Amino acid sequence: PAKVVFVGEAPGRKEEIQGKPFVGMTGQFLRGLCREVDLNFTEAALQNSALCRSEIDRENDEASVCCAPRLLRELAEFDPKIPIVTFGKSSTLSVLGVRSIMHSRGFVWTARELDPGPAWSKARKAKLRGAPKWKELWLKAQIVEGRSKLAGRTVLPTVHPAFVLRSDTWLPILKIDLDRISRWVRGALTKEVLLENGPYVVVSKRDEIRRELRKLSPVISVDVETGASTPGGKNGADPLRNRLL
């Protein structure tokens, strides 16, 4: 029986030929990473947010939206205790409705409660009026209903392995996320553990930061946001060139 569900984006060439997710180069890469973090790939149920393939990212994203009701129905059939791992922005958008993978990865999500009633009401009224976009509203209602059936499920988003193959700068991030997923699947990491990490404080002045840092262990993790990711990367400091102390 599956212990985790992996949701990819669109099939590659080999996946399209064989009709199975993660059988090509990306799948082999992911299998190797899973071995490194003691995550048994054979215990993962494999899904894709879209079933058709395109060479254009925009078309793959559109396919994921159209395929979302099907994906959500399939995910709802799994044991609610099994965590869902979404690889990439399209699968994360389909499952959680969150558009940015960079803002959603690294967190343990609980799929929220949703009431599909208002969405269906809006879609039915639009259809009766013959509104030009009633089909889009109908699709949105199907997606909301599908997400409502995943309420309470644990979802762990991360970057797509195919993206990492093109830009290996993100390899450490994917490894960190997979290690977290592995610990969750093995029961070494739970919601209770996360909730019991204790209180936190927000400090901004130099002396306050130094005082709080002295309380921590010799090894700490720091996330520094410089603004370099803004369009063009011109509005913030370049973390690769600045010496961060």
Rosetta silent file (secondary structure, phi, psi, omega in degrees, C-alpha in Angstrom):
SEQUENCE: PAKVVFVGEAPGRKEEIQGKPFVGMTGQFLRGLCREVDLNFTEAALQNSALCRSEIDRENDEASVCCAPRLLRELAEFDPKIPIVTFGKSSTLSVLGVRSIMHSRGFVWTARELDPGPAWSKARKAKLRGAPKWKELWLKAQIVEGRSKLAGRTVLPTVHPAFVLRSDTWLPILKIDLDRISRWVRGALTKEVLLENGPYVVVSKRDEIRRELRKLSPVISVDVETGASTPGGKNGADPLRNRLL
SCORE:     score description
SCORE:     0.000 S_00000001
   1 L     0.000  147.396 -178.402    0.000    0.000    0.000 S_00000001
   2 L   -68.983  143.225  175.995    1.094    3.549   -0.741 S_00000001
   3 L  -110.481  -10.522  179.486    2.554    5.628    2.083 S_00000001
   4 E  -157.794  152.687  176.570    2.798    8.886    0.114 S_00000001
   5 E  -113.871  125.398  175.305    1.375   10.339   -3.101 S_00000001
   6 E  -100.383  124.596  177.978    3.686   12.089   -5.576 S_00000001
   7 E  -114.832  110.904  176.627    1.962   14.544   -7.915 S_00000001
   8 E   -87.854 -165.781 -179.577    4.025   15.699  -10.873 S_00000001
   9 L  -102.054  -99.993 -179.918    3.083   18.214  -13.549 S_00000001
  10 L  -108.590  153.308  179.505    2.880   17.096  -17.194 S_00000001
  11 L   -68.958  147.663  171.505    4.267   13.872  -18.677 S_00000001
  12 L   -86.721 -169.907 -176.830    7.569   13.895  -20.558 S_00000001
  13 H   -63.147  -46.827 -178.897    8.216   11.998  -23.775 S_00000001
  14 H   -67.186  -38.404  179.660    8.846    8.625  -22.090 S_00000001
  15 H   -63.810  -38.517  179.804    5.903    9.113  -19.722 S_00000001
  16 H   -65.388  -39.910 -179.017    3.659    9.863  -22.692 S_00000001
  17 H   -69.683  -44.778 -175.690    4.786    6.699  -24.508 S_00000001
  18 H   -87.532  -15.515  179.542    4.529    4.381  -21.492 S_00000001
  19 L    71.945   25.458 -179.663    1.497    6.053  -19.927 S_00000001
  20 L  -134.198  143.359  177.845    3.143    6.202  -16.495 S_00000001
  21 L   -75.886  152.206  170.281    4.492    9.166  -14.451 S_00000001
  22 L    58.215   43.107  176.778    8.168    9.525  -13.493 S_00000001
  23 L  -108.917   -7.285 -178.941    9.628    6.853  -15.781 S_00000001
  24 L   -93.454 -154.745 -177.257   11.983    9.144  -17.727 S_00000001
  25 H   -61.433  -41.447  178.891   15.123   11.057  -16.791 S_00000001
  26 H   -63.022  -40.500  178.399   13.320   13.147  -14.180 S_00000001
  27 H   -63.828  -41.173  177.771   11.931   10.019  -12.555 S_00000001
  28 H   -64.354  -40.506  177.729   15.362    8.407  -12.383 S_00000001
  29 H   -61.816  -44.657 -179.845   16.774   11.579  -10.852 S_00000001
  30 H   -65.537  -39.174  178.008   13.993   11.648   -8.252 S_00000001
  31 H   -59.243  -42.794  178.429   14.520    7.977   -7.398 S_00000001
  32 H   -62.841  -41.902  179.001   18.179    8.672   -6.638 S_00000001
  33 H   -65.844  -38.058  178.853   17.344   11.607   -4.389 S_00000001
  34 H   -62.814  -38.748  177.776   14.754    9.532   -2.546 S_00000001
  35 H   -62.519  -37.241 -178.809   17.374    6.886   -1.791 S_00000001
  36 H   -63.808  -30.977 -176.276   19.629    9.563   -0.296 S_00000001
  37 L  -106.963   14.942  177.389   16.970   10.623    2.226 S_00000001
  38 L    61.482   42.082  175.998   15.673    7.112    3.009 S_00000001
  39 L  -112.360  116.309 -174.070   12.381    7.671    1.176 S_00000001
  40 L   -76.989  107.036 -176.930   11.130    4.493   -0.479 S_00000001
  41 H   -63.624  -31.341 -177.664   10.064    5.473   -4.004 S_00000001
  42 H   -69.736  -14.698  178.748    8.260    2.159   -4.511 S_00000001
  43 H   -94.308    8.729  179.796    5.866    3.100   -1.692 S_00000001
  44 E  -101.221  130.897  169.933    4.750    6.266   -3.528 S_00000001
  45 E   -81.444  135.221 -171.211    1.579    6.413   -5.608 S_00000001
  46 E  -108.894  130.984  179.569    2.348    8.425   -8.742 S_00000001
  47 E  -135.731  165.082  171.592    0.069   11.031  -10.306 S_00000001
  48 E  -131.995  143.820  179.309    0.343   13.936  -12.748 S_00000001
  49 L   -70.454  -27.074  175.531   -1.626   17.176  -12.687 S_00000001
  50 L  -128.413  148.482 -178.314   -1.990   16.953  -16.497 S_00000001
  51 L  -103.531  -10.381  178.142   -2.196   13.862  -18.688 S_00000001
  52 L  -110.908  157.333 -172.813   -1.213   15.482  -21.998 S_00000001
  53 L  -115.973  143.039  173.731    2.194   16.883  -22.918 S_00000001
  54 L  -139.984  157.539  176.411    3.327   20.118  -24.513 S_00000001
  55 L   -86.893   -3.081 -176.547    6.713   21.749  -25.047 S_00000001
  56 L  -110.189  123.894 -176.826    5.249   25.064  -23.864 S_00000001
  57 H   -58.168  -40.741 -178.379    4.955   25.693  -20.110 S_00000001
  58 H   -59.974  -41.153  179.515    1.863   27.870  -20.534 S_00000001
  59 H   -68.424  -35.661  175.682    0.025   25.072  -22.336 S_00000001
  60 H   -64.472  -39.787  177.625    1.032   22.594  -19.622 S_00000001
  61 H   -63.561  -41.553  179.036   -0.343   24.992  -16.989 S_00000001
  62 H   -65.731  -37.830  178.337   -3.615   25.294  -18.908 S_00000001
  63 H   -64.613  -37.228  179.295   -3.831   21.525  -19.210 S_00000001
  64 H   -63.923  -37.854  178.294   -3.365   21.189  -15.443 S_00000001
  65 H   -64.562  -46.657  179.984   -6.322   23.500  -14.832 S_00000001
  66 H   -64.042  -31.711 -176.272   -8.541   21.479  -17.175 S_00000001
  67 H   -89.093   -6.795 -174.130   -7.329   18.236  -15.580 S_00000001
  68 H   -56.628  -45.341  179.219   -7.690   19.426  -11.979 S_00000001
  69 H   -57.199  -41.251  177.822  -11.152   17.893  -11.332 S_00000001
  70 H   -63.030  -46.660  179.688   -9.854   14.497  -12.476 S_00000001
  71 H   -60.214  -46.205 -176.664   -6.714   14.774  -10.330 S_00000001
  72 H   -65.151  -36.618  176.092   -8.655   15.870   -7.244 S_00000001
  73 H   -62.932  -43.054 -179.148  -11.114   12.987   -7.607 S_00000001
  74 H   -66.469  -40.559  179.888   -8.239   10.508   -7.785 S_00000001
  75 H   -66.116  -34.180 -178.974   -6.471   12.037   -4.776 S_00000001
  76 H   -66.116  -20.051 -179.292   -9.685   11.901   -2.733 S_00000001
  77 L   -78.640  -15.591  179.693   -9.726    8.111   -3.169 S_00000001
  78 L   -78.958  157.984  175.805   -6.483    7.686   -1.219 S_00000001
  79 L   -54.913  126.933 -178.403   -6.390    7.165    2.540 S_00000001
  80 L   -57.926  -20.242 -178.722   -6.712   10.653    4.138 S_00000001
  81 L   -78.839  -15.144 -177.676   -3.727    9.859    6.368 S_00000001
  82 L   -79.393  125.494  179.337   -1.391    9.574    3.365 S_00000001
  83 L   -70.812  150.449  179.130    0.502   12.835    2.696 S_00000001
  84 E  -109.775  124.223  177.928    0.371   14.386   -0.762 S_00000001
  85 E  -104.883  121.678  178.571    3.609   15.729   -2.270 S_00000001
  86 E  -106.211  123.908  179.218    3.151   18.257   -5.079 S_00000001
  87 E  -100.142  114.773  175.418    6.112   18.827   -7.386 S_00000001
  88 L    92.004  169.358 -173.022    6.094   22.211   -9.126 S_00000001
  89 H   -70.007  -38.554 -175.648    3.692   25.111   -9.480 S_00000001
  90 H   -65.439  -45.904 -179.031    1.006   23.423  -11.622 S_00000001
  91 H   -68.510  -36.511  178.847    0.386   20.498   -9.288 S_00000001
  92 H   -67.359  -39.320  176.810    0.499   22.763   -6.221 S_00000001
  93 H   -64.110  -42.112 -179.364   -2.025   25.123   -7.807 S_00000001
  94 H   -62.480  -42.119 -174.101   -4.324   22.226   -8.677 S_00000001
  95 H   -83.614  -45.588 -172.984   -4.280   20.777   -5.153 S_00000001
  96 H  -104.822  -19.842 -174.192   -3.992   23.830   -2.904 S_00000001
  97 L    79.058   15.402  179.640   -4.966   26.754   -5.110 S_00000001
  98 L   -99.110  127.568 -171.150   -1.626   28.412   -4.293 S_00000001
  99 L   -84.647  -28.083 -174.270    0.017   29.981   -7.330 S_00000001
 100 L  -104.815  116.670  177.348    3.645   30.390   -6.213 S_00000001
 101 H   -70.189  -30.081 -179.754    5.708   27.267   -5.577 S_00000001
 102 H   -69.499  -25.429  177.672    8.491   29.424   -4.138 S_00000001
 103 H   -89.899  -18.245 -174.990    6.106   30.741   -1.500 S_00000001
 104 H  -102.610  -26.143 -177.826    4.533   27.369   -0.734 S_00000001
 105 L   -68.828  154.965  178.583    7.498   24.957   -0.685 S_00000001
 106 L    88.807   -5.776 -179.267    9.201   24.243    2.610 S_00000001
 107 L  -115.317  155.995  172.312    5.924   24.240    4.545 S_00000001
 108 L  -100.139  113.578 -176.217    3.608   21.492    5.749 S_00000001
 109 E   -98.868  148.483  168.250    0.124   22.431    4.557 S_00000001
 110 E  -113.606  117.766 -178.996   -3.242   21.241    5.736 S_00000001
 111 L   -56.970  130.184 -171.482   -5.805   21.447    2.926 S_00000001
 112 L   -83.715  162.897  176.427   -8.468   23.885    4.093 S_00000001
 113 L   -72.810  134.918  179.640  -12.206   23.475    4.418 S_00000001
 114 L  -134.211  144.510  175.435  -14.096   24.776    1.375 S_00000001
 115 L  -107.894  108.358 -178.263  -17.777   25.212    0.592 S_00000001
 116 L   -75.312   -8.271 -176.318  -18.368   24.545   -3.126 S_00000001
 117 H   -53.435  -54.038 -179.485  -21.984   25.768   -2.896 S_00000001
 118 H   -59.344  -38.151  179.978  -21.375   29.427   -3.859 S_00000001
 119 H   -65.712  -41.243  178.494  -19.157   28.429   -6.793 S_00000001
 120 H   -67.496  -39.234  179.377  -21.803   26.045   -8.139 S_00000001
 121 H   -61.322  -44.133  178.866  -24.536   28.641   -7.683 S_00000001
 122 H   -64.266  -41.618 -178.918  -22.559   31.199   -9.672 S_00000001
 123 H   -66.354  -41.897 -179.229  -21.788   28.671  -12.417 S_00000001
 124 H   -66.528  -40.023  178.328  -25.435   27.545  -12.768 S_00000001
 125 H   -64.169  -40.807  179.583  -26.713   31.119  -12.970 S_00000001
 126 H   -64.997  -38.044  179.574  -24.132   31.939  -15.633 S_00000001
 127 H   -66.792  -42.218  179.213  -25.147   28.867  -17.641 S_00000001
 128 H   -63.640  -35.109  179.318  -28.842   29.759  -17.478 S_00000001
 129 H   -79.428  -11.534 -176.518  -28.068   33.287  -18.684 S_00000001
 130 L    71.599   29.631 -179.768  -25.893   31.924  -21.463 S_00000001
 131 L   -61.364  142.570 -176.694  -22.944   33.954  -20.204 S_00000001
 132 L   -57.274  -32.191 -174.619  -19.861   33.624  -22.456 S_00000001
 133 L  -105.163   25.407 -176.654  -17.661   32.337  -19.615 S_00000001
 134 H   -65.529  -31.035  179.351  -20.096   29.924  -17.980 S_00000001
 135 H   -66.725  -36.666  177.268  -17.887   26.944  -18.872 S_00000001
 136 H   -65.218  -41.203  178.279  -14.937   28.528  -17.035 S_00000001
 137 H   -66.721  -35.597  178.205  -17.127   29.083  -13.974 S_00000001
 138 H   -64.480  -41.993  178.218  -18.357   25.486  -14.228 S_00000001
 139 H   -64.453  -42.409  178.478  -14.751   24.247  -14.253 S_00000001
 140 H   -60.897  -39.989  178.836  -13.900   26.429  -11.247 S_00000001
 141 H   -64.400  -39.739  176.631  -16.862   24.983   -9.348 S_00000001
 142 H   -62.276  -40.075 -179.351  -15.655   21.452  -10.119 S_00000001
 143 H   -67.707  -43.334  178.601  -12.188   22.356   -8.861 S_00000001
 144 H   -61.922  -41.934  178.153  -13.516   23.904   -5.636 S_00000001
 145 H   -63.142  -40.805  178.555  -15.647   20.819   -5.017 S_00000001
 146 H   -63.227  -42.987  178.734  -12.614   18.590   -5.638 S_00000001
 147 H   -67.050  -32.423  179.918  -10.458   20.576   -3.202 S_00000001
 148 H   -62.971  -28.454 -179.431  -13.232   20.477   -0.597 S_00000001
 149 L   -79.900   -7.587  176.778  -12.945   16.691   -0.542 S_00000001
 150 L  -101.272    7.307 -177.307   -9.260   16.965    0.384 S_00000001
 151 L   -54.235  132.421  179.148   -9.937   19.095    3.476 S_00000001
 152 L    89.585  -10.761 -179.867   -7.640   18.148    6.329 S_00000001
 153 L   -72.136  149.210  175.755   -5.132   16.310    4.112 S_00000001
 154 E   -87.015  127.294 -179.523   -1.424   16.966    4.590 S_00000001
 155 E  -125.656  131.200 -177.701    0.208   18.498    1.503 S_00000001
 156 E  -122.434   96.347 -179.849    3.958   19.026    1.101 S_00000001
 157 E   -80.828  150.183  173.079    4.864   21.164   -1.939 S_00000001
 158 E  -155.183  171.729  179.954    8.352   21.359   -3.386 S_00000001
 159 L   -69.345  156.032 -177.560   10.100   22.336   -6.601 S_00000001
 160 L   -79.295  137.147  178.059    9.873   19.949   -9.533 S_00000001
 161 H   -55.974  -33.080  179.092   12.881   17.645  -10.121 S_00000001
 162 H   -64.469  -36.748  176.582   12.807   18.589  -13.828 S_00000001
 163 H   -64.234  -39.949  179.946   13.297   22.229  -12.833 S_00000001
 164 H   -67.953  -35.291  177.445   16.276   21.238  -10.682 S_00000001
 165 H   -62.364  -31.685  179.084   17.790   19.302  -13.594 S_00000001
 166 H   -84.720  -24.049 -177.250   17.737   22.551  -15.591 S_00000001
 167 L  -142.589   86.687 -172.053   18.958   24.689  -12.693 S_00000001
 168 H   -70.743   -0.685  173.136   20.967   22.690  -10.155 S_00000001
 169 H   -58.119  -29.014 -176.463   21.233   25.749   -7.878 S_00000001
 170 H   -89.681    2.599 -178.758   17.970   24.464   -6.410 S_00000001
 171 H   -58.929  -45.789  178.321   19.264   20.950   -5.735 S_00000001
 172 H   -59.667  -34.822  179.597   19.977   21.607   -2.008 S_00000001
 173 H   -66.140  -45.339  179.076   16.443   22.991   -1.614 S_00000001
 174 H   -62.754  -40.298  178.720   14.877   19.910   -3.178 S_00000001
 175 H   -63.103  -41.698  178.687   17.011   17.645   -0.977 S_00000001
 176 H   -61.874  -44.955 -179.679   15.947   19.534    2.150 S_00000001
 177 H   -64.293  -42.243  179.857   12.291   19.253    1.162 S_00000001
 178 H   -66.386  -34.733  176.570   12.583   15.545    0.366 S_00000001
 179 H   -64.889  -40.072  176.910   14.283   14.913    3.698 S_00000001
 180 H   -63.722  -42.695  178.496   11.369   16.648    5.440 S_00000001
 181 H   -62.527  -42.584  179.020    8.931   14.536    3.433 S_00000001
 182 H   -60.876  -44.568  179.487   10.843   11.377    4.338 S_00000001
 183 H   -64.415  -34.847  178.615   10.730   12.228    8.030 S_00000001
 184 H   -67.540  -44.582 -179.290    6.999   12.884    7.768 S_00000001
 185 H   -63.925  -37.787 -178.889    6.334    9.566    6.031 S_00000001
 186 H   -80.835   -6.379  179.354    8.425    7.695    8.627 S_00000001
 187 L    84.716    5.883  178.803    6.634    9.451   11.495 S_00000001
 188 L   -77.703  -18.029  177.001    9.772   11.217   12.716 S_00000001
 189 L  -128.086  127.690 -178.364    8.113   14.558   11.981 S_00000001
 190 L  -134.381  168.627  176.723    4.493   15.250   12.947 S_00000001
 191 H   -61.567  -37.028 -179.572    2.139   18.200   13.296 S_00000001
 192 H   -63.171  -40.902  178.802    2.449   17.885   17.060 S_00000001
 193 H   -63.600  -42.397 -179.561    6.245   18.208   16.838 S_00000001
 194 H   -65.384  -39.449 -178.401    5.942   21.272   14.625 S_00000001
 195 H   -73.157  -20.540 -177.548    3.409   22.910   16.934 S_00000001
 196 L   -97.914   18.386  179.379    5.574   22.273   19.989 S_00000001
 197 L   -72.799   -5.190  174.539    8.633   24.095   18.651 S_00000001
 198 L    94.648  174.099 -178.453    7.926   26.863   21.133 S_00000001
 199 L   -72.733  165.394  176.990    7.270   30.588   20.888 S_00000001
 200 L  -133.932  159.980  177.806    9.102   32.928   18.555 S_00000001
 201 L  -126.948  152.239  176.730   10.062   36.575   18.618 S_00000001
 202 L  -111.893  120.698 -179.725   10.457   39.119   15.850 S_00000001
 203 L  -128.805  151.895 -177.944   13.426   41.454   16.173 S_00000001
 204 L  -133.066  -22.079 -179.021   14.862   44.031   13.804 S_00000001
 205 L   -84.381  149.942 -173.935   17.483   46.048   15.668 S_00000001
 206 H   -57.508  -47.637 -178.439   21.096   44.918   15.591 S_00000001
 207 H   -63.618  -37.517  179.206   21.515   44.572   19.376 S_00000001
 208 H   -66.737  -40.331  179.074   18.259   42.640   19.650 S_00000001
 209 H   -62.548  -45.127  179.442   19.314   40.267   16.889 S_00000001
 210 H   -61.126  -41.618 -179.257   22.652   39.617   18.596 S_00000001
 211 H   -62.081  -43.768 -178.960   20.924   38.983   21.916 S_00000001
 212 H   -70.448  -36.130 -179.907   18.548   36.415   20.386 S_00000001
 213 H   -64.091  -32.334  179.885   21.301   34.719   18.373 S_00000001
 214 L   -64.721  -22.137 -178.523   23.260   34.075   21.578 S_00000001
 215 L   -81.223  -14.157 -173.853   20.359   31.933   22.807 S_00000001
 216 L   -88.293  171.629  179.085   20.549   29.586   19.820 S_00000001
 217 L   -74.164  169.226 -178.039   22.676   26.526   19.223 S_00000001
 218 L   -60.274  -26.184 -179.314   26.074   26.785   17.488 S_00000001
 219 L  -114.998  123.044  179.692   24.482   25.814   14.161 S_00000001
 220 L  -132.511  161.915  175.710   21.500   27.783   12.861 S_00000001
 221 L  -108.986  136.861 -177.907   19.718   28.229    9.537 S_00000001
 222 L  -128.195  130.463  176.000   19.207   31.690    8.133 S_00000001
 223 L  -107.884  110.334 -177.430   16.928   32.730    5.277 S_00000001
 224 L  -104.600  118.950  176.835   18.102   36.061    3.863 S_00000001
 225 L  -102.231  119.498 -174.199   15.769   37.848    1.443 S_00000001
 226 L  -105.775  -12.145 -176.483   17.582   40.496   -0.541 S_00000001
 227 L    86.828    4.471 -178.513   15.001   41.435   -3.153 S_00000001
 228 L   -69.758  -13.509 -178.636   17.212   40.155   -5.954 S_00000001
 229 L   -86.718    3.158  177.040   14.312   38.071   -7.228 S_00000001
 230 L   -68.461  159.669 -176.832   12.357   41.148   -8.292 S_00000001
 231 H   -50.055  123.000 -179.491   11.846   41.580  -12.050 S_00000001
 232 H    84.999  -14.223  179.386   15.254   42.071  -13.599 S_00000001
 233 H    63.366   26.458 -173.170   16.924   41.528  -10.234 S_00000001
 234 L  -102.863   -9.730 -173.085   17.798   45.226  -10.106 S_00000001
 235 L   -96.570    2.127 -178.576   15.900   46.374   -7.032 S_00000001
 236 L  -144.309  174.179  179.839   17.825   44.456   -4.390 S_00000001
 237 L   -71.155  150.019  177.303   21.269   43.266   -3.361 S_00000001
 238 L   -89.040  111.219 -176.306   22.798   40.324   -5.176 S_00000001
 239 L   -64.314  -19.340 -179.777   23.263   37.534   -2.572 S_00000001
 240 L   -81.711  -17.210 -177.619   25.981   35.949   -4.710 S_00000001
 241 L  -109.366  -25.060 -178.427   28.150   39.079   -4.638 S_00000001
 242 L   -86.551  142.610  177.813   27.472   40.532   -1.205 S_00000001
 243 L   -87.578  109.988 -179.570   29.316   39.270    1.842 S_00000001
 244 L   -95.041  120.397 -177.487   26.678   38.281    4.373 S_00000001
 245 L  -107.951    0.000    0.000   28.042   38.140    7.902 S_00000001
